[in-house]
Amino acid sequence: MKRVKFLRDDIYTFLLSLDDVTTAKIINSLELLDELGEQIRPPRSKKVIKDIYELKIVSNLSVRIFFTFYKGEIWILHAFIKKSQKIPKKELDVAVYRLNCLQ
């Protein structure tokens, strides 16, 4: 993965701490994101709000990864285990705050 960057080390650590099957799917999805970039489309990814996108990983757990495109790179802003249909406001707020710190 050349263009995918993690804004914080704890995001990377969290993703690797999940079970092996989920971690493998996360790595595959991030590699696909790196390869396709802004061409990645639903159902794998969707725009959540301006400049923030959601990468969906469905495995034993339902993991969501918020990312953005910034200066030719793909920045991972936040990741969490999704437990409900709606995106929790606090999870989105974390991504928005980190996006503002990046810019």
trRosetta pair geometry for C-beta under 8 A, 3 or more apart (Angstrom, degrees):
i j d omega theta_ij theta_ji phi_ij phi_ji
1 4 4.2 -38 172 39 125 113
1 30 5.9 -21 -96 137 148 103
1 31 6.0 -112 -74 -99 96 61
1 34 4.4 -143 -135 -73 81 158
2 34 6.4 121 37 -171 64 122
3 34 5.3 155 48 -143 91 80
3 37 6.8 -2 89 -93 160 101
3 72 7.1 -110 -135 146 112 68
3 73 5.1 -168 -168 -134 76 59
3 74 5.0 70 128 9 97 94
4 30 5.4 88 -148 -178 172 100
4 33 6.4 81 -83 95 123 110
4 34 4.8 -77 -23 -80 108 103
4 67 8.0 -47 -135 -135 89 143
4 73 7.6 161 -87 -176 14 83
4 74 4.8 -30 -100 77 60 110
4 76 6.6 41 -175 -33 92 105
5 73 5.3 16 2 164 120 131
5 74 6.9 151 20 77 71 53
5 75 5.3 -27 73 -105 95 65
5 76 6.9 -157 93 13 42 81
6 9 6.7 98 113 -92 129 32
6 11 5.1 -169 -160 72 112 116
6 12 4.6 -48 -92 -48 174 106
6 75 7.7 119 -122 -160 13 61
6 76 4.8 -26 -111 57 63 117
7 11 6.7 62 52 2 77 145
7 75 5.4 62 -59 179 96 105
7 76 6.2 -141 1 81 83 59
7 77 5.5 35 3 -112 143 45
7 98 5.4 100 122 179 163 123
7 101 7.7 103 -172 85 130 116
7 102 6.3 -78 -117 -77 124 114
8 11 5.1 104 71 -8 84 99
8 12 7.9 -158 102 2 53 85
8 98 7.5 -92 -17 -129 114 132
9 12 5.6 -57 -159 39 46 112
9 13 6.1 46 147 -20 75 108
10 13 5.3 -51 -140 40 38 115
10 14 6.1 46 156 -25 67 102
11 14 5.8 -53 -151 33 28 113
11 15 6.6 24 153 -16 62 106
11 76 5.5 173 133 123 148 115
11 77 7.8 163 -97 114 157 17
11 78 6.6 -127 -108 -121 121 27
11 79 5.3 113 -158 12 91 106
12 15 6.0 -57 -150 36 30 109
12 16 6.4 19 156 -10 65 111
12 76 7.7 111 -65 80 75 146
13 16 6.0 -63 -147 43 29 105
13 17 6.2 35 153 -31 65 110
14 17 5.7 -58 -149 27 29 115
14 18 7.6 40 154 -34 59 92
14 79 5.9 171 94 79 127 115
15 18 6.4 -42 -168 6 36 112
15 23 6.8 119 153 -121 72 78
15 26 5.2 -177 -172 161 111 159
15 63 7.5 99 -122 -173 82 150
15 65 7.6 27 -93 -92 127 121
15 79 5.6 15 -68 98 99 168
16 23 6.0 63 -132 -131 43 125
18 22 4.3 -76 137 91 127 128
18 23 5.2 167 75 -58 91 83
18 26 7.2 105 53 -18 136 141
18 61 6.4 -110 -153 35 127 143
18 63 7.0 -45 -85 -73 167 141
19 22 4.9 82 62 16 81 106
19 23 6.8 -152 93 -9 36 93
19 59 7.8 -159 72 125 108 129
19 60 5.7 -7 56 51 144 144
19 61 7.3 141 24 -6 107 112
20 23 5.7 -57 -141 39 28 112
20 24 6.3 31 159 -22 64 105
21 24 5.9 -54 -151 33 28 111
21 25 6.7 24 152 -14 62 106
21 59 5.4 170 123 -176 97 127
21 60 5.8 92 76 -13 125 111
22 25 5.8 -57 -151 38 33 109
22 26 6.3 37 150 -23 67 105
22 57 6.8 96 -162 139 80 125
22 59 4.2 175 -98 81 72 148
22 60 5.6 -88 -52 40 107 93
22 61 5.2 15 -105 37 148 101
22 63 6.4 110 -172 -19 116 132
23 26 5.5 -51 -147 33 33 115
23 27 6.4 33 155 -19 65 103
24 27 5.9 -52 -149 35 31 110
24 28 6.4 30 153 -17 63 107
25 28 5.6 -54 -146 39 33 112
25 29 6.2 33 155 -19 66 107
25 57 5.1 133 122 -161 111 108
25 58 7.8 -103 161 63 155 38
25 59 4.8 -175 21 -64 153 128
26 29 5.8 -58 -147 38 29 110
26 30 6.3 26 156 -17 65 108
26 57 5.3 -4 -86 -111 68 165
26 63 6.4 -27 -86 86 109 153
26 65 7.5 114 -143 -43 98 137
27 30 5.8 -55 -145 38 29 110
27 31 6.4 31 154 -19 64 106
28 31 5.7 -55 -149 36 30 111
28 32 6.4 30 153 -18 64 106
29 32 5.6 -53 -148 37 33 112
29 33 6.3 37 151 -21 65 105
29 44 6.7 -180 -141 -160 101 112
29 55 5.8 132 153 169 125 121
29 56 8.0 -141 -142 77 150 41
29 57 5.4 -120 -8 -87 159 101
29 65 7.7 148 112 25 130 137
30 33 5.4 -49 -146 36 34 116
30 34 6.3 40 151 -22 64 103
30 55 7.5 75 -81 156 61 165
30 65 7.8 -32 -80 92 93 172
30 76 7.9 -20 -121 -72 116 131
31 34 5.5 -50 -148 34 33 115
31 35 6.4 31 152 -18 64 107
32 35 5.6 -56 -147 39 32 111
32 36 5.9 7 164 2 69 113
32 40 6.8 105 133 -108 93 119
32 44 7.0 -82 111 -170 139 160
33 36 6.4 -64 -131 51 24 93
33 37 7.3 84 170 -82 55 27
33 40 5.6 -18 -116 -54 64 159
33 44 8.0 -159 -72 144 85 126
33 45 7.1 109 -103 -61 101 144
33 55 6.0 -38 -74 -105 140 139
33 67 7.2 73 -177 54 149 167
33 74 6.1 168 144 163 109 166
34 37 7.4 10 -174 -64 21 68
34 74 6.7 -138 -97 33 59 141
36 39 4.5 -116 -180 73 88 93
36 40 4.3 113 102 -63 131 79
37 40 6.9 -176 81 -13 20 94
37 69 7.2 73 -173 -109 89 124
37 74 6.7 -147 -124 -59 70 122
38 69 5.9 4 -75 -71 101 158
40 44 5.8 -87 -179 90 104 122
40 45 4.5 48 128 30 113 141
40 55 7.8 -7 138 -106 151 94
41 44 7.0 75 78 43 41 93
41 45 6.7 177 144 60 2 88
42 45 6.7 -115 -76 68 44 43
42 46 5.2 34 -79 -75 98 98
43 56 6.8 -64 151 58 75 140
44 55 6.7 -11 159 -148 80 71
44 56 6.1 -159 -162 48 35 89
45 53 5.6 23 -179 167 109 118
45 54 6.5 167 -150 83 63 51
45 55 5.1 -22 -98 -101 96 61
45 56 6.9 -166 -80 7 40 81
46 53 6.8 177 92 -155 28 80
46 54 5.7 -11 59 53 75 97
46 56 7.7 29 7 -24 92 114
47 52 7.5 108 -161 82 65 49
47 53 5.4 -52 -102 -102 50 79
47 54 7.9 132 -137 12 6 80
48 52 5.0 -50 58 106 108 96
48 53 6.3 157 0 -125 86 21
48 54 4.9 87 -52 -29 114 107
48 66 6.9 -49 14 -121 149 100
48 87 6.6 29 -144 -19 127 170
48 92 6.8 -153 152 -122 138 111
48 95 7.8 41 74 97 149 156
49 52 5.1 20 57 48 80 109
49 92 7.3 85 -2 -166 129 121
49 96 7.4 -7 71 -86 142 106
51 68 5.2 23 164 -135 83 119
51 69 7.8 -123 -150 44 72 71
51 99 6.1 124 116 -165 119 143
52 66 5.6 -9 -171 -167 105 108
52 67 7.6 142 -154 71 59 27
52 68 5.7 -46 -97 -76 52 98
52 77 6.9 -59 -128 31 101 155
52 92 7.6 117 122 -151 157 83
52 95 5.4 97 -143 141 140 126
52 96 6.9 -68 -47 -80 152 65
52 99 6.1 -90 -74 -61 105 149
53 66 7.1 147 76 -154 42 56
53 67 5.5 -32 66 67 94 78
53 68 6.8 148 15 -90 85 44
53 69 7.9 42 1 -19 127 86
54 64 5.4 -24 -162 -164 105 107
54 65 7.1 135 -160 70 52 46
54 66 5.9 -28 -98 -96 65 64
54 67 8.0 150 -95 22 19 74
54 87 7.3 -119 -92 -90 148 137
55 64 7.1 144 70 -161 53 52
55 65 4.2 -19 56 63 106 102
55 66 7.8 -161 16 -72 78 16
55 67 6.1 32 -17 5 112 119
56 62 7.8 -25 -162 -168 87 84
56 63 7.9 140 -163 82 41 57
56 64 6.3 -17 -104 -106 58 74
57 61 8.0 26 106 91 99 80
57 62 7.5 157 86 -160 60 39
57 63 4.2 -11 65 63 111 100
57 64 7.5 -165 27 -76 78 30
57 65 7.0 49 -8 -9 111 105
58 62 5.6 -2 -114 -114 70 77
59 62 7.8 175 37 -79 56 37
59 63 7.2 2 26 5 103 104
61 81 5.2 -60 179 -133 123 110
62 81 6.7 98 70 -168 61 67
62 82 4.5 -71 112 63 106 97
62 83 7.6 159 59 -75 113 33
63 79 6.4 8 -179 -175 103 103
63 80 7.4 173 -150 91 65 30
63 81 5.8 -43 -98 -102 66 58
63 82 7.0 159 -117 4 12 87
64 79 6.9 177 92 -147 49 58
64 80 5.9 -11 59 61 91 75
64 81 7.9 137 17 -124 77 12
64 82 4.8 69 -15 -44 114 118
64 87 7.2 -139 133 -116 171 99
64 91 7.6 71 81 155 126 145
65 76 6.0 -42 -178 -142 112 103
65 78 7.5 172 -154 91 48 47
65 79 4.5 -12 -106 -102 75 95
66 76 7.5 111 81 -164 52 57
66 77 4.6 -56 104 65 100 107
66 78 4.5 14 43 54 116 88
66 79 7.2 -154 19 -72 69 46
66 91 7.7 161 -27 153 132 91
66 92 7.6 145 -88 -117 150 54
66 95 3.9 -48 122 -114 162 140
67 74 5.7 17 172 176 131 91
67 75 6.2 162 -158 83 77 47
67 76 5.1 -39 -98 -102 96 49
67 77 6.0 171 -103 4 33 87
68 74 7.6 169 83 -154 35 54
68 75 5.3 -15 59 59 83 99
68 77 6.1 54 -4 -38 99 123
68 99 5.6 101 -33 -116 155 107
68 102 7.1 160 65 73 138 158
69 73 7.5 163 -154 83 55 35
69 74 6.0 -29 -100 -101 64 66
69 75 7.8 164 -99 16 14 81
70 73 6.1 -29 72 65 69 82
70 75 5.3 -4 28 -4 118 125
70 102 5.9 -92 -91 146 177 128
70 103 7.1 -128 -131 -83 132 76
75 102 5.9 113 136 -130 169 154
76 79 6.9 -6 177 -42 113 105
77 94 7.7 150 143 122 96 80
77 95 4.5 85 116 -140 131 78
77 98 4.4 151 -160 92 94 131
77 99 5.8 -14 -116 -58 146 78
77 102 7.5 -87 -101 -26 100 138
78 91 6.6 164 137 -175 138 76
78 94 4.8 114 -106 109 151 112
78 95 4.4 -109 20 -77 129 82
78 98 6.2 160 -45 19 98 147
80 88 7.7 -78 112 41 157 118
80 91 5.0 -92 17 -129 157 129
82 87 7.4 -56 -121 -108 114 61
84 88 7.1 95 45 -58 116 87
87 91 6.1 -118 177 74 85 118
87 92 5.4 82 133 -52 121 113
88 91 4.5 84 71 4 94 106
88 92 7.1 -173 92 -4 49 86
89 92 5.8 -61 -149 42 34 109
89 93 6.0 40 152 -26 69 107
90 93 5.4 -49 -144 33 33 117
90 94 6.8 41 154 -24 62 98
91 94 5.9 -47 -157 26 33 113
91 95 7.0 30 148 -14 62 104
92 95 5.6 -54 -154 37 38 112
92 96 6.3 38 150 -20 69 105
93 96 5.6 -52 -144 37 33 111
93 97 6.3 36 156 -20 65 105
94 97 5.8 -55 -150 36 29 112
94 98 6.4 23 155 -14 64 109
95 98 5.9 -59 -146 41 30 108
95 99 6.2 35 154 -23 65 105
96 99 5.6 -52 -147 33 30 114
96 100 6.5 32 153 -19 63 104
97 100 5.8 -57 -155 35 30 111
97 101 6.6 30 149 -19 64 105
98 101 5.4 -50 -148 35 38 114
98 102 6.4 42 151 -25 66 102
99 102 5.6 -53 -151 31 33 114
99 103 6.5 22 157 -13 66 108
100 103 6.1 -59 -144 38 30 104
